[in-house]
């Protein structure tokens, strides 16, 4: 059985902002040239991905 990592508070903010923009994760990643795996890492907190964290924060207007 697969165990999924819980979504972090920062991940919930990302998801909320994407809903507000009416954009799914894949479209967001394709539009802004962010690897889908890195966005997933940010949402679930499995990897720091500092470079992309800053970029996503700026694009979505999220405080770090």
PDB file of N, CA, C and O in Angstrom:
ATOM      1  N   UNK A   1       0.837  -1.181   0.000  1.00  0.00           N
ATOM      2  CA  UNK A   1       0.000   0.000   0.000  1.00  0.00           C
ATOM      3  C   UNK A   1       0.885   1.249   0.000  1.00  0.00           C
ATOM      4  O   UNK A   1       1.847   1.336   0.763  1.00  0.00           O
ATOM      5  N   UNK A   2       0.559   2.190  -0.840  1.00  0.00           N
ATOM      6  CA  UNK A   2       1.324   3.434  -0.920  1.00  0.00           C
ATOM      7  C   UNK A   2       0.949   4.362   0.223  1.00  0.00           C
ATOM      8  O   UNK A   2      -0.224   4.500   0.570  1.00  0.00           O
ATOM      9  N   UNK A   3       1.952   4.989   0.798  1.00  0.00           N
ATOM     10  CA  UNK A   3       1.701   5.993   1.832  1.00  0.00           C
ATOM     11  C   UNK A   3       2.042   7.346   1.240  1.00  0.00           C
ATOM     12  O   UNK A   3       3.157   7.570   0.768  1.00  0.00           O
ATOM     13  N   UNK A   4       1.102   8.216   1.267  1.00  0.00           N
ATOM     14  CA  UNK A   4       1.326   9.555   0.735  1.00  0.00           C
ATOM     15  C   UNK A   4       1.789  10.484   1.849  1.00  0.00           C
ATOM     16  O   UNK A   4       1.385  10.352   3.004  1.00  0.00           O
ATOM     17  N   UNK A   5       2.638  11.415   1.476  1.00  0.00           N
ATOM     18  CA  UNK A   5       3.081  12.419   2.442  1.00  0.00           C
ATOM     19  C   UNK A   5       1.982  13.456   2.600  1.00  0.00           C
ATOM     20  O   UNK A   5       1.283  13.796   1.645  1.00  0.00           O
ATOM     21  N   UNK A   6       1.845  13.946   3.807  1.00  0.00           N
ATOM     22  CA  UNK A   6       0.838  14.962   4.092  1.00  0.00           C
ATOM     23  C   UNK A   6       1.212  16.271   3.398  1.00  0.00           C
ATOM     24  O   UNK A   6       2.386  16.540   3.140  1.00  0.00           O
ATOM     25  N   UNK A   7       0.210  17.064   3.105  1.00  0.00           N
ATOM     26  CA  UNK A   7       0.428  18.367   2.489  1.00  0.00           C
ATOM     27  C   UNK A   7       0.820  19.356   3.580  1.00  0.00           C
ATOM     28  O   UNK A   7       0.181  19.419   4.631  1.00  0.00           O
ATOM     29  N   UNK A   8       1.868  20.123   3.327  1.00  0.00           N
ATOM     30  CA  UNK A   8       2.351  21.113   4.294  1.00  0.00           C
ATOM     31  C   UNK A   8       1.478  22.365   4.236  1.00  0.00           C
ATOM     32  O   UNK A   8       0.712  22.542   3.290  1.00  0.00           O
ATOM     33  N   UNK A   9       1.589  23.234   5.242  1.00  0.00           N
ATOM     34  CA  UNK A   9       0.837  24.499   5.188  1.00  0.00           C
ATOM     35  C   UNK A   9       1.195  25.319   3.933  1.00  0.00           C
ATOM     36  O   UNK A   9       0.326  25.945   3.325  1.00  0.00           O
ATOM     37  N   UNK A  10       2.478  25.305   3.559  1.00  0.00           N
ATOM     38  CA  UNK A  10       2.899  26.011   2.340  1.00  0.00           C
ATOM     39  C   UNK A  10       2.253  25.353   1.117  1.00  0.00           C
ATOM     40  O   UNK A  10       1.856  26.034   0.171  1.00  0.00           O
ATOM     41  N   UNK A  11       2.155  24.037   1.151  1.00  0.00           N
ATOM     42  CA  UNK A  11       1.515  23.301   0.063  1.00  0.00           C
ATOM     43  C   UNK A  11       0.049  23.658  -0.077  1.00  0.00           C
ATOM     44  O   UNK A  11      -0.457  23.786  -1.192  1.00  0.00           O
ATOM     45  N   UNK A  12      -0.647  23.821   1.060  1.00  0.00           N
ATOM     46  CA  UNK A  12      -2.062  24.219   1.006  1.00  0.00           C
ATOM     47  C   UNK A  12      -2.209  25.617   0.414  1.00  0.00           C
ATOM     48  O   UNK A  12      -3.160  25.889  -0.317  1.00  0.00           O
ATOM     49  N   UNK A  13      -1.274  26.493   0.729  1.00  0.00           N
ATOM     50  CA  UNK A  13      -1.314  27.843   0.149  1.00  0.00           C
ATOM     51  C   UNK A  13      -1.136  27.784  -1.361  1.00  0.00           C
ATOM     52  O   UNK A  13      -1.826  28.487  -2.099  1.00  0.00           O
ATOM     53  N   UNK A  14      -0.209  26.946  -1.821  1.00  0.00           N
ATOM     54  CA  UNK A  14       0.003  26.775  -3.262  1.00  0.00           C
ATOM     55  C   UNK A  14      -1.285  26.290  -3.907  1.00  0.00           C
ATOM     56  O   UNK A  14      -1.731  26.843  -4.913  1.00  0.00           O
ATOM     57  N   UNK A  15      -1.881  25.255  -3.327  1.00  0.00           N
ATOM     58  CA  UNK A  15      -3.114  24.692  -3.885  1.00  0.00           C
ATOM     59  C   UNK A  15      -4.237  25.734  -3.919  1.00  0.00           C
ATOM     60  O   UNK A  15      -4.976  25.825  -4.899  1.00  0.00           O
ATOM     61  N   UNK A  16      -4.358  26.511  -2.852  1.00  0.00           N
ATOM     62  CA  UNK A  16      -5.399  27.539  -2.782  1.00  0.00           C
ATOM     63  C   UNK A  16      -5.202  28.600  -3.862  1.00  0.00           C
ATOM     64  O   UNK A  16      -6.160  28.998  -4.526  1.00  0.00           O
ATOM     65  N   UNK A  17      -3.973  29.055  -4.035  1.00  0.00           N
ATOM     66  CA  UNK A  17      -3.685  30.073  -5.054  1.00  0.00           C
ATOM     67  C   UNK A  17      -3.938  29.541  -6.463  1.00  0.00           C
ATOM     68  O   UNK A  17      -4.418  30.273  -7.329  1.00  0.00           O
ATOM     69  N   UNK A  18      -3.616  28.274  -6.690  1.00  0.00           N
ATOM     70  CA  UNK A  18      -3.869  27.695  -8.004  1.00  0.00           C
ATOM     71  C   UNK A  18      -5.367  27.606  -8.283  1.00  0.00           C
ATOM     72  O   UNK A  18      -5.803  27.823  -9.413  1.00  0.00           O
ATOM     73  N   UNK A  19      -6.151  27.287  -7.259  1.00  0.00           N
ATOM     74  CA  UNK A  19      -7.610  27.249  -7.424  1.00  0.00           C
ATOM     75  C   UNK A  19      -8.127  28.649  -7.745  1.00  0.00           C
ATOM     76  O   UNK A  19      -8.971  28.813  -8.626  1.00  0.00           O
ATOM     77  N   UNK A  20      -7.628  29.652  -7.038  1.00  0.00           N
ATOM     78  CA  UNK A  20      -8.045  31.036  -7.289  1.00  0.00           C
ATOM     79  C   UNK A  20      -7.725  31.458  -8.720  1.00  0.00           C
ATOM     80  O   UNK A  20      -8.486  32.203  -9.339  1.00  0.00           O
ATOM     81  N   UNK A  21      -6.594  30.979  -9.244  1.00  0.00           N
ATOM     82  CA  UNK A  21      -6.200  31.304 -10.615  1.00  0.00           C
ATOM     83  C   UNK A  21      -6.846  30.373 -11.634  1.00  0.00           C
ATOM     84  O   UNK A  21      -6.675  30.539 -12.841  1.00  0.00           O
ATOM     85  N   UNK A  22      -7.601  29.379 -11.125  1.00  0.00           N
ATOM     86  CA  UNK A  22      -8.253  28.381 -11.980  1.00  0.00           C
ATOM     87  C   UNK A  22      -7.239  27.683 -12.886  1.00  0.00           C
ATOM     88  O   UNK A  22      -7.412  27.578 -14.100  1.00  0.00           O
ATOM     89  N   UNK A  23      -6.192  27.219 -12.250  1.00  0.00           N
ATOM     90  CA  UNK A  23      -5.101  26.578 -12.973  1.00  0.00           C
ATOM     91  C   UNK A  23      -4.728  25.292 -12.235  1.00  0.00           C
ATOM     92  O   UNK A  23      -4.656  25.275 -11.007  1.00  0.00           O
ATOM     93  N   UNK A  24      -4.495  24.228 -12.982  1.00  0.00           N
ATOM     94  CA  UNK A  24      -4.047  23.002 -12.328  1.00  0.00           C
ATOM     95  C   UNK A  24      -2.523  23.007 -12.222  1.00  0.00           C
ATOM     96  O   UNK A  24      -1.845  23.846 -12.816  1.00  0.00           O
ATOM     97  N   UNK A  25      -2.005  22.058 -11.456  1.00  0.00           N
ATOM     98  CA  UNK A  25      -0.569  22.024 -11.196  1.00  0.00           C
ATOM     99  C   UNK A  25       0.241  21.833 -12.470  1.00  0.00           C
ATOM    100  O   UNK A  25       1.273  22.476 -12.657  1.00  0.00           O
ATOM    101  N   UNK A  26      -0.222  20.959 -13.336  1.00  0.00           N
ATOM    102  CA  UNK A  26       0.518  20.663 -14.556  1.00  0.00           C
ATOM    103  C   UNK A  26       0.594  21.893 -15.464  1.00  0.00           C
ATOM    104  O   UNK A  26       1.652  22.194 -16.016  1.00  0.00           O
ATOM    105  N   UNK A  27      -0.518  22.595 -15.616  1.00  0.00           N
ATOM    106  CA  UNK A  27      -0.542  23.805 -16.448  1.00  0.00           C
ATOM    107  C   UNK A  27       0.375  24.873 -15.867  1.00  0.00           C
ATOM    108  O   UNK A  27       1.118  25.528 -16.598  1.00  0.00           O
ATOM    109  N   UNK A  28       0.318  25.045 -14.545  1.00  0.00           N
ATOM    110  CA  UNK A  28       1.172  26.018 -13.870  1.00  0.00           C
ATOM    111  C   UNK A  28       2.644  25.710 -14.131  1.00  0.00           C
ATOM    112  O   UNK A  28       3.425  26.599 -14.472  1.00  0.00           O
ATOM    113  N   UNK A  29       3.010  24.444 -13.967  1.00  0.00           N
ATOM    114  CA  UNK A  29       4.405  24.039 -14.163  1.00  0.00           C
ATOM    115  C   UNK A  29       4.851  24.235 -15.611  1.00  0.00           C
ATOM    116  O   UNK A  29       5.964  24.693 -15.866  1.00  0.00           O
ATOM    117  N   UNK A  30       3.991  23.890 -16.540  1.00  0.00           N
ATOM    118  CA  UNK A  30       4.324  24.045 -17.957  1.00  0.00           C
ATOM    119  C   UNK A  30       4.474  25.516 -18.318  1.00  0.00           C
ATOM    120  O   UNK A  30       5.406  25.891 -19.030  1.00  0.00           O
ATOM    121  N   UNK A  31       3.569  26.342 -17.834  1.00  0.00           N
ATOM    122  CA  UNK A  31       3.577  27.770 -18.137  1.00  0.00           C
ATOM    123  C   UNK A  31       4.835  28.458 -17.626  1.00  0.00           C
ATOM    124  O   UNK A  31       5.418  29.292 -18.319  1.00  0.00           O
ATOM    125  N   UNK A  32       5.254  28.105 -16.408  1.00  0.00           N
ATOM    126  CA  UNK A  32       6.376  28.805 -15.770  1.00  0.00           C
ATOM    127  C   UNK A  32       7.670  27.986 -15.737  1.00  0.00           C
ATOM    128  O   UNK A  32       8.610  28.334 -15.022  1.00  0.00           O
ATOM    129  N   UNK A  33       7.714  26.903 -16.509  1.00  0.00           N
ATOM    130  CA  UNK A  33       8.924  26.085 -16.649  1.00  0.00           C
ATOM    131  C   UNK A  33       9.456  25.590 -15.301  1.00  0.00           C
ATOM    132  O   UNK A  33      10.643  25.708 -14.999  1.00  0.00           O
ATOM    133  N   UNK A  34       8.549  25.037 -14.509  1.00  0.00           N
ATOM    134  CA  UNK A  34       8.903  24.445 -13.225  1.00  0.00           C
ATOM    135  C   UNK A  34       8.670  22.942 -13.341  1.00  0.00           C
ATOM    136  O   UNK A  34       7.587  22.523 -13.751  1.00  0.00           O
ATOM    137  N   UNK A  35       9.653  22.124 -12.991  1.00  0.00           N
ATOM    138  CA  UNK A  35       9.429  20.669 -13.057  1.00  0.00           C
ATOM    139  C   UNK A  35       8.273  20.258 -12.147  1.00  0.00           C
ATOM    140  O   UNK A  35       8.190  20.708 -11.004  1.00  0.00           O
ATOM    141  N   UNK A  36       7.392  19.415 -12.647  1.00  0.00           N
ATOM    142  CA  UNK A  36       6.229  18.985 -11.853  1.00  0.00           C
ATOM    143  C   UNK A  36       6.657  18.288 -10.566  1.00  0.00           C
ATOM    144  O   UNK A  36       5.975  18.384  -9.545  1.00  0.00           O
ATOM    145  N   UNK A  37       7.774  17.596 -10.616  1.00  0.00           N
ATOM    146  CA  UNK A  37       8.248  16.916  -9.410  1.00  0.00           C
ATOM    147  C   UNK A  37       8.653  17.913  -8.331  1.00  0.00           C
ATOM    148  O   UNK A  37       8.459  17.658  -7.143  1.00  0.00           O
ATOM    149  N   UNK A  38       9.208  19.031  -8.736  1.00  0.00           N
ATOM    150  CA  UNK A  38       9.620  20.045  -7.747  1.00  0.00           C
ATOM    151  C   UNK A  38       8.406  20.695  -7.096  1.00  0.00           C
ATOM    152  O   UNK A  38       8.418  20.955  -5.893  1.00  0.00           O
ATOM    153  N   UNK A  39       7.365  20.958  -7.868  1.00  0.00           N
ATOM    154  CA  UNK A  39       6.152  21.532  -7.283  1.00  0.00           C
ATOM    155  C   UNK A  39       5.553  20.541  -6.291  1.00  0.00           C
ATOM    156  O   UNK A  39       5.102  20.931  -5.214  1.00  0.00           O
ATOM    157  N   UNK A  40       5.550  19.277  -6.649  1.00  0.00           N
ATOM    158  CA  UNK A  40       5.056  18.244  -5.744  1.00  0.00           C
ATOM    159  C   UNK A  40       5.904  18.196  -4.478  1.00  0.00           C
ATOM    160  O   UNK A  40       5.371  18.050  -3.377  1.00  0.00           O
ATOM    161  N   UNK A  41       7.220  18.317  -4.628  1.00  0.00           N
ATOM    162  CA  UNK A  41       8.115  18.345  -3.463  1.00  0.00           C
ATOM    163  C   UNK A  41       7.773  19.510  -2.541  1.00  0.00           C
ATOM    164  O   UNK A  41       7.786  19.359  -1.319  1.00  0.00           O
ATOM    165  N   UNK A  42       7.471  20.661  -3.113  1.00  0.00           N
ATOM    166  CA  UNK A  42       7.115  21.830  -2.312  1.00  0.00           C
ATOM    167  C   UNK A  42       5.784  21.625  -1.592  1.00  0.00           C
ATOM    168  O   UNK A  42       5.637  22.003  -0.430  1.00  0.00           O
ATOM    169  N   UNK A  43       4.832  21.035  -2.274  1.00  0.00           N
ATOM    170  CA  UNK A  43       3.512  20.829  -1.689  1.00  0.00           C
ATOM    171  C   UNK A  43       3.570  19.838  -0.525  1.00  0.00           C
ATOM    172  O   UNK A  43       2.896  20.018   0.489  1.00  0.00           O
ATOM    173  N   UNK A  44       4.376  18.798  -0.683  1.00  0.00           N
ATOM    174  CA  UNK A  44       4.437  17.752   0.336  1.00  0.00           C
ATOM    175  C   UNK A  44       5.618  17.883   1.289  1.00  0.00           C
ATOM    176  O   UNK A  44       5.721  17.124   2.253  1.00  0.00           O
ATOM    177  N   UNK A  45       6.506  18.835   1.032  1.00  0.00           N
ATOM    178  CA  UNK A  45       7.642  19.058   1.923  1.00  0.00           C
ATOM    179  C   UNK A  45       8.686  17.960   1.888  1.00  0.00           C
ATOM    180  O   UNK A  45       9.417  17.777   2.861  1.00  0.00           O
ATOM    181  N   UNK A  46       8.771  17.226   0.789  1.00  0.00           N
ATOM    182  CA  UNK A  46       9.723  16.125   0.709  1.00  0.00           C
ATOM    183  C   UNK A  46      11.120  16.570   0.302  1.00  0.00           C
ATOM    184  O   UNK A  46      12.079  15.807   0.415  1.00  0.00           O
ATOM    185  N   UNK A  47      11.230  17.787  -0.162  1.00  0.00           N
ATOM    186  CA  UNK A  47      12.523  18.319  -0.585  1.00  0.00           C
ATOM    187  C   UNK A  47      12.448  19.840  -0.490  1.00  0.00           C
ATOM    188  O   UNK A  47      11.386  20.426  -0.704  1.00  0.00           O
ATOM    189  N   UNK A  48      13.556  20.471  -0.175  1.00  0.00           N
ATOM    190  CA  UNK A  48      13.548  21.925  -0.025  1.00  0.00           C
ATOM    191  C   UNK A  48      13.244  22.661  -1.320  1.00  0.00           C
ATOM    192  O   UNK A  48      12.379  23.536  -1.343  1.00  0.00           O
ATOM    193  N   UNK A  49      13.933  22.324  -2.384  1.00  0.00           N
ATOM    194  CA  UNK A  49      13.749  22.966  -3.690  1.00  0.00           C
ATOM    195  C   UNK A  49      13.732  24.486  -3.541  1.00  0.00           C
ATOM    196  O   UNK A  49      12.816  25.158  -4.013  1.00  0.00           O
ATOM    197  N   UNK A  50      14.747  25.008  -2.885  1.00  0.00           N
ATOM    198  CA  UNK A  50      14.814  26.421  -2.528  1.00  0.00           C
ATOM    199  C   UNK A  50      14.620  27.349  -3.723  1.00  0.00           C
ATOM    200  O   UNK A  50      13.880  28.329  -3.636  1.00  0.00           O
ATOM    201  N   UNK A  51      15.271  27.047  -4.821  1.00  0.00           N
ATOM    202  CA  UNK A  51      15.164  27.899  -6.019  1.00  0.00           C
ATOM    203  C   UNK A  51      13.713  27.996  -6.496  1.00  0.00           C
ATOM    204  O   UNK A  51      13.214  29.082  -6.793  1.00  0.00           O
ATOM    205  N   UNK A  52      13.058  26.859  -6.564  1.00  0.00           N
ATOM    206  CA  UNK A  52      11.681  26.846  -7.045  1.00  0.00           C
ATOM    207  C   UNK A  52      10.704  27.366  -5.998  1.00  0.00           C
ATOM    208  O   UNK A  52       9.664  27.925  -6.344  1.00  0.00           O
ATOM    209  N   UNK A  53      11.033  27.186  -4.725  1.00  0.00           N
ATOM    210  CA  UNK A  53      10.175  27.713  -3.660  1.00  0.00           C
ATOM    211  C   UNK A  53      10.060  29.230  -3.786  1.00  0.00           C
ATOM    212  O   UNK A  53       8.973  29.796  -3.675  1.00  0.00           O
ATOM    213  N   UNK A  54      11.188  29.866  -4.018  1.00  0.00           N
ATOM    214  CA  UNK A  54      11.188  31.322  -4.160  1.00  0.00           C
ATOM    215  C   UNK A  54      10.398  31.734  -5.405  1.00  0.00           C
ATOM    216  O   UNK A  54       9.613  32.681  -5.358  1.00  0.00           O
ATOM    217  N   UNK A  55      10.604  31.030  -6.507  1.00  0.00           N
ATOM    218  CA  UNK A  55       9.916  31.345  -7.753  1.00  0.00           C
ATOM    219  C   UNK A  55       8.405  31.166  -7.608  1.00  0.00           C
ATOM    220  O   UNK A  55       7.633  32.030  -8.023  1.00  0.00           O
ATOM    221  N   UNK A  56       7.988  30.054  -7.026  1.00  0.00           N
ATOM    222  CA  UNK A  56       6.557  29.784  -6.832  1.00  0.00           C
ATOM    223  C   UNK A  56       5.946  30.828  -5.901  1.00  0.00           C
ATOM    224  O   UNK A  56       4.840  31.311  -6.147  1.00  0.00           O
ATOM    225  N   UNK A  57       6.662  31.175  -4.836  1.00  0.00           N
ATOM    226  CA  UNK A  57       6.177  32.187  -3.894  1.00  0.00           C
ATOM    227  C   UNK A  57       5.926  33.512  -4.591  1.00  0.00           C
ATOM    228  O   UNK A  57       4.896  34.150  -4.374  1.00  0.00           O
ATOM    229  N   UNK A  58       6.866  33.925  -5.427  1.00  0.00           N
ATOM    230  CA  UNK A  58       6.729  35.188  -6.139  1.00  0.00           C
ATOM    231  C   UNK A  58       5.589  35.140  -7.167  1.00  0.00           C
ATOM    232  O   UNK A  58       4.819  36.093  -7.290  1.00  0.00           O
ATOM    233  N   UNK A  59       5.488  34.038  -7.895  1.00  0.00           N
ATOM    234  CA  UNK A  59       4.456  33.925  -8.921  1.00  0.00           C
ATOM    235  C   UNK A  59       3.047  33.898  -8.341  1.00  0.00           C
ATOM    236  O   UNK A  59       2.115  34.442  -8.933  1.00  0.00           O
ATOM    237  N   UNK A  60       2.895  33.259  -7.173  1.00  0.00           N
ATOM    238  CA  UNK A  60       1.575  33.116  -6.586  1.00  0.00           C
ATOM    239  C   UNK A  60       1.288  34.143  -5.487  1.00  0.00           C
ATOM    240  O   UNK A  60       0.170  34.218  -4.978  1.00  0.00           O
ATOM    241  N   UNK A  61       2.298  34.929  -5.127  1.00  0.00           N
ATOM    242  CA  UNK A  61       2.105  35.941  -4.095  1.00  0.00           C
ATOM    243  C   UNK A  61       1.961  35.341  -2.706  1.00  0.00           C
ATOM    244  O   UNK A  61       1.112  35.771  -1.925  1.00  0.00           O
ATOM    245  N   UNK A  62       2.787  34.348  -2.395  1.00  0.00           N
ATOM    246  CA  UNK A  62       2.745  33.669  -1.099  1.00  0.00           C
ATOM    247  C   UNK A  62       3.943  34.121  -0.282  1.00  0.00           C
ATOM    248  O   UNK A  62       5.061  34.207  -0.792  1.00  0.00           O
ATOM    249  N   UNK A  63       3.696  34.411   1.004  1.00  0.00           N
ATOM    250  CA  UNK A  63       4.788  34.746   1.912  1.00  0.00           C
ATOM    251  C   UNK A  63       5.525  33.470   2.288  1.00  0.00           C
ATOM    252  O   UNK A  63       4.901  32.438   2.535  1.00  0.00           O
ATOM    253  N   UNK A  64       6.841  33.540   2.330  1.00  0.00           N
ATOM    254  CA  UNK A  64       7.629  32.342   2.693  1.00  0.00           C
ATOM    255  C   UNK A  64       7.717  32.191   4.192  1.00  0.00           C
ATOM    256  O   UNK A  64       8.336  31.247   4.681  1.00  0.00           O
TER     257      UNK A  64
END
